[in-house]
Amino acid sequence: MAEDRVVITVDDEVDAAYIALQHIGEGQAVRQIVVDDARLSGEVVLDLDRRGRLLGIELIGYRSLLEGDDAETAL
């Protein structure tokens, strides 16, 4: 089913990426969990529905997350 596909959206202007693990309807993501880990160079936010199912993952500062601490010098 098309609704079960993983979709990755990247916005280079704001250095963010979103990984939708399933179709997300309007208002379906009712809870966000920010992954707080000093080892991360950016921010990771998990979107969950009312039943606690993971809907998607937002990567803020995704270039730094993917490339590590040297991301700024690599650009």
N, CA, C and O atoms as a CHARMM CRD file, in Angstrom:
* protein
*
  300
    1    1 MET  N      0.83200  -1.19200   0.00000 PROA 1      0.00000
    2    1 MET  CA     0.00000   0.00000   0.00000 PROA 1      0.00000
    3    1 MET  C      0.86800   1.24300   0.00000 PROA 1      0.00000
    4    1 MET  O      1.92300   1.25500   0.63500 PROA 1      0.00000
    5    2 ALA  N      0.45700   2.27600  -0.68800 PROA 2      0.00000
    6    2 ALA  CA     1.19600   3.52700  -0.74100 PROA 2      0.00000
    7    2 ALA  C      1.28300   4.17700   0.62800 PROA 2      0.00000
    8    2 ALA  O      2.24100   4.90000   0.89800 PROA 2      0.00000
    9    3 GLU  N      0.32300   3.94400   1.48800 PROA 3      0.00000
   10    3 GLU  CA     0.30900   4.56200   2.81200 PROA 3      0.00000
   11    3 GLU  C      1.39000   3.99300   3.71400 PROA 3      0.00000
   12    3 GLU  O      1.74000   4.61800   4.71500 PROA 3      0.00000
   13    4 ASP  N      1.93200   2.81900   3.38700 PROA 4      0.00000
   14    4 ASP  CA     2.92600   2.18100   4.22400 PROA 4      0.00000
   15    4 ASP  C      4.35700   2.50600   3.81200 PROA 4      0.00000
   16    4 ASP  O      5.30100   2.01100   4.42700 PROA 4      0.00000
   17    5 ARG  N      4.52900   3.32100   2.79200 PROA 5      0.00000
   18    5 ARG  CA     5.87300   3.65700   2.32600 PROA 5      0.00000
   19    5 ARG  C      6.53000   4.68400   3.23800 PROA 5      0.00000
   20    5 ARG  O      5.86200   5.55400   3.79800 PROA 5      0.00000
   21    6 VAL  N      7.82600   4.57000   3.37800 PROA 6      0.00000
   22    6 VAL  CA     8.60200   5.56900   4.09000 PROA 6      0.00000
   23    6 VAL  C      8.89400   6.70300   3.12000 PROA 6      0.00000
   24    6 VAL  O      9.34300   6.47200   1.99700 PROA 6      0.00000
   25    7 VAL  N      8.63600   7.93200   3.56100 PROA 7      0.00000
   26    7 VAL  CA     8.86800   9.10500   2.72200 PROA 7      0.00000
   27    7 VAL  C      9.82800  10.02900   3.45600 PROA 7      0.00000
   28    7 VAL  O      9.60600  10.36800   4.61900 PROA 7      0.00000
   29    8 ILE  N     10.89900  10.43800   2.77400 PROA 8      0.00000
   30    8 ILE  CA    11.87700  11.34800   3.35500 PROA 8      0.00000
   31    8 ILE  C     11.77300  12.68600   2.63400 PROA 8      0.00000
   32    8 ILE  O     11.85800  12.75500   1.40800 PROA 8      0.00000
   33    9 THR  N     11.58600  13.74400   3.41500 PROA 9      0.00000
   34    9 THR  CA    11.49900  15.09700   2.88000 PROA 9      0.00000
   35    9 THR  C     12.64800  15.90300   3.45600 PROA 9      0.00000
   36    9 THR  O     12.89200  15.87400   4.66200 PROA 9      0.00000
   37   10 VAL  N     13.35700  16.62600   2.59100 PROA 10     0.00000
   38   10 VAL  CA    14.50400  17.42100   3.02100 PROA 10     0.00000
   39   10 VAL  C     14.25400  18.87800   2.65800 PROA 10     0.00000
   40   10 VAL  O     13.83200  19.18700   1.54400 PROA 10     0.00000
   41   11 ASP  N     14.52000  19.77100   3.61100 PROA 11     0.00000
   42   11 ASP  CA    14.43200  21.20800   3.37800 PROA 11     0.00000
   43   11 ASP  C     15.81200  21.79200   3.66300 PROA 11     0.00000
   44   11 ASP  O     16.15500  22.07500   4.81100 PROA 11     0.00000
   45   12 ASP  N     16.59800  21.96900   2.59900 PROA 12     0.00000
   46   12 ASP  CA    17.96900  22.45800   2.74600 PROA 12     0.00000
   47   12 ASP  C     18.02500  23.88800   3.28300 PROA 12     0.00000
   48   12 ASP  O     19.00000  24.26000   3.93700 PROA 12     0.00000
   49   13 GLU  N     17.00800  24.68600   3.02000 PROA 13     0.00000
   50   13 GLU  CA    17.01200  26.07900   3.48100 PROA 13     0.00000
   51   13 GLU  C     17.03700  26.18100   4.99600 PROA 13     0.00000
   52   13 GLU  O     17.66700  27.08300   5.54800 PROA 13     0.00000
   53   14 VAL  N     16.36000  25.26500   5.67100 PROA 14     0.00000
   54   14 VAL  CA    16.32400  25.30600   7.14200 PROA 14     0.00000
   55   14 VAL  C     17.12700  24.16300   7.76100 PROA 14     0.00000
   56   14 VAL  O     17.09700  23.97200   8.97700 PROA 14     0.00000
   57   15 ASP  N     17.84600  23.40000   6.92900 PROA 15     0.00000
   58   15 ASP  CA    18.68500  22.29500   7.38600 PROA 15     0.00000
   59   15 ASP  C     17.88100  21.29900   8.22500 PROA 15     0.00000
   60   15 ASP  O     18.26700  20.95200   9.34100 PROA 15     0.00000
   61   16 ALA  N     16.76900  20.85400   7.67200 PROA 16     0.00000
   62   16 ALA  CA    15.90300  19.90400   8.37400 PROA 16     0.00000
   63   16 ALA  C     15.46200  18.80100   7.41300 PROA 16     0.00000
   64   16 ALA  O     15.37500  19.00200   6.20100 PROA 16     0.00000
   65   17 ALA  N     15.18900  17.63900   7.98700 PROA 17     0.00000
   66   17 ALA  CA    14.66700  16.51600   7.20900 PROA 17     0.00000
   67   17 ALA  C     13.57900  15.84000   8.03200 PROA 17     0.00000
   68   17 ALA  O     13.60200  15.86700   9.26200 PROA 17     0.00000
   69   18 TYR  N     12.62200  15.23100   7.32700 PROA 18     0.00000
   70   18 TYR  CA    11.54800  14.51900   8.01200 PROA 18     0.00000
   71   18 TYR  C     11.41000  13.14500   7.38800 PROA 18     0.00000
   72   18 TYR  O     11.34100  13.01000   6.16600 PROA 18     0.00000
   73   19 ILE  N     11.36800  12.12800   8.23200 PROA 19     0.00000
   74   19 ILE  CA    11.17600  10.75100   7.77900 PROA 19     0.00000
   75   19 ILE  C      9.78200  10.32700   8.23600 PROA 19     0.00000
   76   19 ILE  O      9.55400  10.08300   9.42000 PROA 19     0.00000
   77   20 ALA  N      8.85100  10.24200   7.28300 PROA 20     0.00000
   78   20 ALA  CA     7.49200   9.79700   7.59300 PROA 20     0.00000
   79   20 ALA  C      7.46500   8.28200   7.45400 PROA 20     0.00000
   80   20 ALA  O      7.69400   7.74800   6.36900 PROA 20     0.00000
   81   21 LEU  N      7.18600   7.59300   8.55200 PROA 21     0.00000
   82   21 LEU  CA     7.20100   6.13500   8.55300 PROA 21     0.00000
   83   21 LEU  C      5.88600   5.53700   8.09300 PROA 21     0.00000
   84   21 LEU  O      5.81400   4.35400   7.75900 PROA 21     0.00000
   85   22 GLN  N      4.85000   6.35600   8.07700 PROA 22     0.00000
   86   22 GLN  CA     3.53600   5.96600   7.58200 PROA 22     0.00000
   87   22 GLN  C      2.76500   7.24300   7.27000 PROA 22     0.00000
   88   22 GLN  O      3.20700   8.33700   7.61800 PROA 22     0.00000
   89   23 HSD  N      1.64800   7.11000   6.63400 PROA 23     0.00000
   90   23 HSD  CA     0.83800   8.28700   6.31700 PROA 23     0.00000
   91   23 HSD  C      0.41200   8.96500   7.62000 PROA 23     0.00000
   92   23 HSD  O     -0.05900   8.31000   8.55000 PROA 23     0.00000
   93   24 ILE  N      0.58700  10.29200   7.67200 PROA 24     0.00000
   94   24 ILE  CA     0.21200  11.04800   8.86400 PROA 24     0.00000
   95   24 ILE  C     -0.92900  11.98100   8.48900 PROA 24     0.00000
   96   24 ILE  O     -0.75200  12.91000   7.70100 PROA 24     0.00000
   97   25 GLY  N     -2.10000  11.72700   9.05900 PROA 25     0.00000
   98   25 GLY  CA    -3.25600  12.56900   8.81100 PROA 25     0.00000
   99   25 GLY  C     -3.21000  13.84700   9.63700 PROA 25     0.00000
  100   25 GLY  O     -2.46300  13.94400  10.61000 PROA 25     0.00000
  101   26 GLU  N     -4.00100  14.80500   9.24700 PROA 26     0.00000
  102   26 GLU  CA    -4.08700  16.08400   9.95300 PROA 26     0.00000
  103   26 GLU  C     -4.38700  15.85700  11.43400 PROA 26     0.00000
  104   26 GLU  O     -5.38500  15.22400  11.78000 PROA 26     0.00000
  105   27 GLY  N     -3.52200  16.37400  12.30400 PROA 27     0.00000
  106   27 GLY  CA    -3.72200  16.26500  13.74000 PROA 27     0.00000
  107   27 GLY  C     -3.41500  14.90700  14.33800 PROA 27     0.00000
  108   27 GLY  O     -3.66000  14.69200  15.52400 PROA 27     0.00000
  109   28 GLN  N     -2.88900  13.99400  13.55400 PROA 28     0.00000
  110   28 GLN  CA    -2.63200  12.63900  14.04000 PROA 28     0.00000
  111   28 GLN  C     -1.41000  12.57400  14.96000 PROA 28     0.00000
  112   28 GLN  O     -1.38900  11.78600  15.90500 PROA 28     0.00000
  113   29 ALA  N     -0.40000  13.39200  14.69000 PROA 29     0.00000
  114   29 ALA  CA     0.80000  13.41600  15.54000 PROA 29     0.00000
  115   29 ALA  C      0.50400  14.31600  16.73800 PROA 29     0.00000
  116   29 ALA  O      0.59300  15.54000  16.64900 PROA 29     0.00000
  117   30 VAL  N      0.15200  13.69000  17.85000 PROA 30     0.00000
  118   30 VAL  CA    -0.29200  14.45800  19.01900 PROA 30     0.00000
  119   30 VAL  C      0.76800  14.56200  20.11100 PROA 30     0.00000
  120   30 VAL  O      0.59600  15.29800  21.08300 PROA 30     0.00000
  121   31 ARG  N      1.85800  13.82600  19.95000 PROA 31     0.00000
  122   31 ARG  CA     2.91100  13.86400  20.96200 PROA 31     0.00000
  123   31 ARG  C      4.26600  13.88500  20.27900 PROA 31     0.00000
  124   31 ARG  O      4.50800  13.14900  19.32200 PROA 31     0.00000
  125   32 GLN  N      5.14700  14.74000  20.78400 PROA 32     0.00000
  126   32 GLN  CA     6.50400  14.81200  20.26600 PROA 32     0.00000
  127   32 GLN  C      7.47000  14.53700  21.41100 PROA 32     0.00000
  128   32 GLN  O      7.30200  15.03600  22.52400 PROA 32     0.00000
  129   33 ILE  N      8.47500  13.73900  21.11400 PROA 33     0.00000
  130   33 ILE  CA     9.53000  13.44400  22.07700 PROA 33     0.00000
  131   33 ILE  C     10.83800  13.94500  21.48700 PROA 33     0.00000
  132   33 ILE  O     11.24100  13.52300  20.40300 PROA 33     0.00000
  133   34 VAL  N     11.49600  14.84500  22.20500 PROA 34     0.00000
  134   34 VAL  CA    12.79400  15.34600  21.76900 PROA 34     0.00000
  135   34 VAL  C     13.86300  14.41900  22.35200 PROA 34     0.00000
  136   34 VAL  O     13.91900  14.19500  23.56100 PROA 34     0.00000
  137   35 VAL  N     14.70600  13.88800  21.47000 PROA 35     0.00000
  138   35 VAL  CA    15.79900  13.02600  21.90900 PROA 35     0.00000
  139   35 VAL  C     16.90300  13.93100  22.44400 PROA 35     0.00000
  140   35 VAL  O     17.51200  14.69400  21.69400 PROA 35     0.00000
  141   36 ASP  N     17.15100  13.84000  23.73200 PROA 36     0.00000
  142   36 ASP  CA    18.11900  14.70400  24.40100 PROA 36     0.00000
  143   36 ASP  C     19.40200  13.91700  24.65400 PROA 36     0.00000
  144   36 ASP  O     19.49000  13.13700  25.60200 PROA 36     0.00000
  145   37 ASP  N     20.38100  14.13200  23.80200 PROA 37     0.00000
  146   37 ASP  CA    21.65300  13.42900  23.93100 PROA 37     0.00000
  147   37 ASP  C     22.75900  14.38900  23.51300 PROA 37     0.00000
  148   37 ASP  O     22.80000  14.83300  22.36600 PROA 37     0.00000
  149   38 ALA  N     23.63300  14.70300  24.41900 PROA 38     0.00000
  150   38 ALA  CA    24.70600  15.66800  24.16000 PROA 38     0.00000
  151   38 ALA  C     25.62600  15.23000  23.02700 PROA 38     0.00000
  152   38 ALA  O     26.32800  16.05900  22.44800 PROA 38     0.00000
  153   39 ARG  N     25.63200  13.94300  22.70300 PROA 39     0.00000
  154   39 ARG  CA    26.48900  13.44900  21.61200 PROA 39     0.00000
  155   39 ARG  C     25.95200  13.80400  20.24100 PROA 39     0.00000
  156   39 ARG  O     26.67800  13.70100  19.25200 PROA 39     0.00000
  157   40 LEU  N     24.68800  14.22200  20.15800 PROA 40     0.00000
  158   40 LEU  CA    24.09700  14.59000  18.87100 PROA 40     0.00000
  159   40 LEU  C     24.47300  16.01500  18.51000 PROA 40     0.00000
  160   40 LEU  O     24.50200  16.89600  19.36900 PROA 40     0.00000
  161   41 SER  N     24.76000  16.23600  17.23600 PROA 41     0.00000
  162   41 SER  CA    25.12700  17.56300  16.75200 PROA 41     0.00000
  163   41 SER  C     23.91000  18.36800  16.31600 PROA 41     0.00000
  164   41 SER  O     24.03400  19.54800  15.99000 PROA 41     0.00000
  165   42 GLY  N     22.75600  17.75200  16.30900 PROA 42     0.00000
  166   42 GLY  CA    21.51400  18.41800  15.92500 PROA 42     0.00000
  167   42 GLY  C     20.41900  17.95800  16.86700 PROA 42     0.00000
  168   42 GLY  O     20.68700  17.50400  17.97900 PROA 42     0.00000
  169   43 GLU  N     19.18900  18.08200  16.41200 PROA 43     0.00000
  170   43 GLU  CA    18.05300  17.70400  17.24900 PROA 43     0.00000
  171   43 GLU  C     17.20700  16.65400  16.53700 PROA 43     0.00000
  172   43 GLU  O     16.97300  16.74800  15.33300 PROA 43     0.00000
  173   44 VAL  N     16.75700  15.66700  17.28000 PROA 44     0.00000
  174   44 VAL  CA    15.89300  14.61300  16.75500 PROA 44     0.00000
  175   44 VAL  C     14.57900  14.65900  17.52300 PROA 44     0.00000
  176   44 VAL  O     14.56400  14.64200  18.75400 PROA 44     0.00000
  177   45 VAL  N     13.47000  14.71600  16.77700 PROA 45     0.00000
  178   45 VAL  CA    12.14400  14.76100  17.39000 PROA 45     0.00000
  179   45 VAL  C     11.31600  13.60100  16.84600 PROA 45     0.00000
  180   45 VAL  O     11.20100  13.42700  15.63300 PROA 45     0.00000
  181   46 LEU  N     10.74100  12.81100  17.75000 PROA 46     0.00000
  182   46 LEU  CA     9.89300  11.68200  17.37200 PROA 46     0.00000
  183   46 LEU  C      8.43700  12.10700  17.44200 PROA 46     0.00000
  184   46 LEU  O      8.00700  12.65400  18.45800 PROA 46     0.00000
  185   47 ASP  N      7.67200  11.87000  16.39100 PROA 47     0.00000
  186   47 ASP  CA     6.23400  12.16300  16.36400 PROA 47     0.00000
  187   47 ASP  C      5.45500  10.87900  16.60800 PROA 47     0.00000
  188   47 ASP  O      5.65800   9.87600  15.92300 PROA 47     0.00000
  189   48 LEU  N      4.55500  10.92000  17.59800 PROA 48     0.00000
  190   48 LEU  CA     3.74000   9.75300  17.94500 PROA 48     0.00000
  191   48 LEU  C      2.26100  10.08000  17.86300 PROA 48     0.00000
  192   48 LEU  O      1.85600  11.23600  17.98900 PROA 48     0.00000
  193   49 ASP  N      1.45500   9.03300  17.64800 PROA 49     0.00000
  194   49 ASP  CA     0.01100   9.21900  17.64100 PROA 49     0.00000
  195   49 ASP  C     -0.54100   8.99000  19.04500 PROA 49     0.00000
  196   49 ASP  O      0.22500   8.77100  19.98300 PROA 49     0.00000
  197   50 ARG  N     -1.85100   9.04000  19.19500 PROA 50     0.00000
  198   50 ARG  CA    -2.49100   8.89700  20.51100 PROA 50     0.00000
  199   50 ARG  C     -2.18400   7.56300  21.19600 PROA 50     0.00000
  200   50 ARG  O     -2.17600   7.47300  22.42400 PROA 50     0.00000
  201   51 ARG  N     -1.93400   6.53600  20.39100 PROA 51     0.00000
  202   51 ARG  CA    -1.65900   5.20400  20.94800 PROA 51     0.00000
  203   51 ARG  C     -0.17100   4.96100  21.17200 PROA 51     0.00000
  204   51 ARG  O      0.22800   3.86600  21.56700 PROA 51     0.00000
  205   52 GLY  N      0.65300   5.98300  20.92200 PROA 52     0.00000
  206   52 GLY  CA     2.08700   5.85500  21.13900 PROA 52     0.00000
  207   52 GLY  C      2.85300   5.25400  19.98200 PROA 52     0.00000
  208   52 GLY  O      4.02500   4.90700  20.13000 PROA 52     0.00000
  209   53 ARG  N      2.20900   5.12400  18.82800 PROA 53     0.00000
  210   53 ARG  CA     2.89200   4.57800  17.64900 PROA 53     0.00000
  211   53 ARG  C      3.74800   5.65800  17.00100 PROA 53     0.00000
  212   53 ARG  O      3.32600   6.80700  16.87700 PROA 53     0.00000
  213   54 LEU  N      4.95300   5.27800  16.58900 PROA 54     0.00000
  214   54 LEU  CA     5.86900   6.20500  15.93500 PROA 54     0.00000
  215   54 LEU  C      5.39700   6.48800  14.51500 PROA 54     0.00000
  216   54 LEU  O      5.25400   5.57200  13.70600 PROA 54     0.00000
  217   55 LEU  N      5.15700   7.75400  14.22100 PROA 55     0.00000
  218   55 LEU  CA     4.69300   8.15900  12.90000 PROA 55     0.00000
  219   55 LEU  C      5.82400   8.69100  12.03200 PROA 55     0.00000
  220   55 LEU  O      5.87600   8.43100  10.83000 PROA 55     0.00000
  221   56 GLY  N      6.72700   9.43900  12.65700 PROA 56     0.00000
  222   56 GLY  CA     7.79300  10.05100  11.89000 PROA 56     0.00000
  223   56 GLY  C      8.91400  10.55500  12.77500 PROA 56     0.00000
  224   56 GLY  O      8.79800  10.60500  14.00000 PROA 56     0.00000
  225   57 ILE  N     10.00800  10.92800  12.11600 PROA 57     0.00000
  226   57 ILE  CA    11.20000  11.40300  12.80200 PROA 57     0.00000
  227   57 ILE  C     11.66300  12.67800  12.12200 PROA 57     0.00000
  228   57 ILE  O     11.90200  12.69600  10.91400 PROA 57     0.00000
  229   58 GLU  N     11.79100  13.74600  12.90400 PROA 58     0.00000
  230   58 GLU  CA    12.28300  15.01500  12.37800 PROA 58     0.00000
  231   58 GLU  C     13.74000  15.18100  12.76900 PROA 58     0.00000
  232   58 GLU  O     14.10600  14.97600  13.92700 PROA 58     0.00000
  233   59 LEU  N     14.57000  15.55100  11.80600 PROA 59     0.00000
  234   59 LEU  CA    15.99100  15.77600  12.03900 PROA 59     0.00000
  235   59 LEU  C     16.26700  17.25700  11.80200 PROA 59     0.00000
  236   59 LEU  O     16.24800  17.72300  10.66300 PROA 59     0.00000
  237   60 ILE  N     16.52000  17.98500  12.86900 PROA 60     0.00000
  238   60 ILE  CA    16.80600  19.41100  12.76800 PROA 60     0.00000
  239   60 ILE  C     18.31500  19.56900  12.85300 PROA 60     0.00000
  240   60 ILE  O     18.95300  19.10900  13.80000 PROA 60     0.00000
  241   61 GLY  N     18.87200  20.22900  11.84700 PROA 61     0.00000
  242   61 GLY  CA    20.32300  20.26900  11.72700 PROA 61     0.00000
  243   61 GLY  C     20.82400  18.94300  11.17600 PROA 61     0.00000
  244   61 GLY  O     21.83700  18.40800  11.62900 PROA 61     0.00000
  245   62 TYR  N     20.09800  18.42000  10.18900 PROA 62     0.00000
  246   62 TYR  CA    20.37200  17.06700   9.70400 PROA 62     0.00000
  247   62 TYR  C     21.77500  16.90200   9.12800 PROA 62     0.00000
  248   62 TYR  O     22.35200  15.81800   9.21800 PROA 62     0.00000
  249   63 ARG  N     22.32900  17.95300   8.54300 PROA 63     0.00000
  250   63 ARG  CA    23.68900  17.82300   7.99800 PROA 63     0.00000
  251   63 ARG  C     24.68000  17.46800   9.10800 PROA 63     0.00000
  252   63 ARG  O     25.53500  16.60000   8.93300 PROA 63     0.00000
  253   64 SER  N     24.55800  18.14200  10.24200 PROA 64     0.00000
  254   64 SER  CA    25.43700  17.85600  11.37300 PROA 64     0.00000
  255   64 SER  C     25.18100  16.46400  11.91900 PROA 64     0.00000
  256   64 SER  O     26.12100  15.76600  12.30200 PROA 64     0.00000
  257   65 LEU  N     23.92500  16.05200  11.95900 PROA 65     0.00000
  258   65 LEU  CA    23.59800  14.71600  12.45200 PROA 65     0.00000
  259   65 LEU  C     24.18900  13.62900  11.56700 PROA 65     0.00000
  260   65 LEU  O     24.66000  12.60700  12.06600 PROA 65     0.00000
  261   66 LEU  N     24.16600  13.84500  10.25900 PROA 66     0.00000
  262   66 LEU  CA    24.66100  12.82900   9.33300 PROA 66     0.00000
  263   66 LEU  C     26.17900  12.82600   9.21600 PROA 66     0.00000
  264   66 LEU  O     26.79000  11.77800   9.00600 PROA 66     0.00000
  265   67 GLU  N     26.78200  13.99800   9.35200 PROA 67     0.00000
  266   67 GLU  CA    28.21500  14.10900   9.11700 PROA 67     0.00000
  267   67 GLU  C     29.04000  14.19100  10.39000 PROA 67     0.00000
  268   67 GLU  O     30.26700  14.11200  10.32700 PROA 67     0.00000
  269   68 GLY  N     28.40400  14.34700  11.53700 PROA 68     0.00000
  270   68 GLY  CA    29.12500  14.44400  12.80000 PROA 68     0.00000
  271   68 GLY  C     29.61300  15.85400  13.07000 PROA 68     0.00000
  272   68 GLY  O     29.12400  16.81500  12.47700 PROA 68     0.00000
  273   69 ASP  N     30.56200  15.97000  13.95200 PROA 69     0.00000
  274   69 ASP  CA    31.05700  17.27300  14.39900 PROA 69     0.00000
  275   69 ASP  C     31.75500  18.06200  13.30500 PROA 69     0.00000
  276   69 ASP  O     31.87500  19.28200  13.42000 PROA 69     0.00000
  277   70 ASP  N     32.21600  17.41400  12.25400 PROA 70     0.00000
  278   70 ASP  CA    32.96300  18.10900  11.19900 PROA 70     0.00000
  279   70 ASP  C     32.05900  18.63300  10.10100 PROA 70     0.00000
  280   70 ASP  O     32.56400  19.04900   9.05800 PROA 70     0.00000
  281   71 ALA  N     30.73500  18.63200  10.28600 PROA 71     0.00000
  282   71 ALA  CA    29.80400  19.02700   9.23100 PROA 71     0.00000
  283   71 ALA  C     30.01000  20.45900   8.77900 PROA 71     0.00000
  284   71 ALA  O     29.94800  20.73400   7.58100 PROA 71     0.00000
  285   72 GLU  N     30.25300  21.37500   9.69700 PROA 72     0.00000
  286   72 GLU  CA    30.41300  22.77800   9.32700 PROA 72     0.00000
  287   72 GLU  C     31.66000  22.99600   8.45900 PROA 72     0.00000
  288   72 GLU  O     31.62200  23.79500   7.52300 PROA 72     0.00000
  289   73 THR  N     32.73400  22.31300   8.75000 PROA 73     0.00000
  290   73 THR  CA    33.93600  22.48700   7.95800 PROA 73     0.00000
  291   73 THR  C     33.84500  21.75600   6.63700 PROA 73     0.00000
  292   73 THR  O     34.57600  22.08900   5.70400 PROA 73     0.00000
  293   74 ALA  N     32.97300  20.77200   6.52700 PROA 74     0.00000
  294   74 ALA  CA    32.83100  20.00100   5.28900 PROA 74     0.00000
  295   74 ALA  C     32.01700  20.75000   4.24000 PROA 74     0.00000
  296   74 ALA  O     32.12100  20.45200   3.05100 PROA 74     0.00000
  297   75 LEU  N     31.20400  21.72700   4.66800 PROA 75     0.00000
  298   75 LEU  CA    30.33000  22.42700   3.71400 PROA 75     0.00000
  299   75 LEU  C     31.06300  23.48600   2.94000 PROA 75     0.00000
  300   75 LEU  O     30.46700  24.16100   2.10100 PROA 75     0.00000
